[in-house]
C-alpha cells in the first residue's frame, strides 16, 4: 500500500475512532451498557468509511474492514484506560467490553467493506457494458 492509500486508511480510522468515541466517552459511567451504548451514528460512520475505502479501491476488503472495525474497540479501550486510572475498581469486566466492541465494530466495518466491494463490481460492470 502506498503512502497516499495508507494516509486515507489512517484518516478513516481516526475519524471513526472520534465519531464512535466522543459520544461514548461523554456518557456517564452508570449509563453505559454495551453494545447499546455503541449503537448509533458512530457505527454507521464505521460502515460507511469501510465502504468508501473499498469502493474507491483504496485498500483491500480485509484492510478496510479491519482498520475501521478496530476503531470501535480502540474507543472502548481508551475509556477503560482513563477510568481505571481514575478509579481502579471500575471496569473489572473490561475484557468482555472489548470482545463486545470487537464483534460490533468488525461486524459493521466488514459489512460496509463488503457493500463497497459489491458496489465497485457493479460500477466496473456498468463501465464495461457501456464501452461495448
Secondary structure, DSSP 8 states (H G I E B T S, - for coil): --HHHHHHHHHHHHHHHHHHHHHHHHS-GGG--TTTTTTTHHHHHHHHHHHHHHHTTSS-HHHHHHHHHHHHHHHHHHHHHHHHHH-TTS-TTHHHHHHHHHHHHHHHHHHHHHHHHHHHHHHHHHHHHHH-
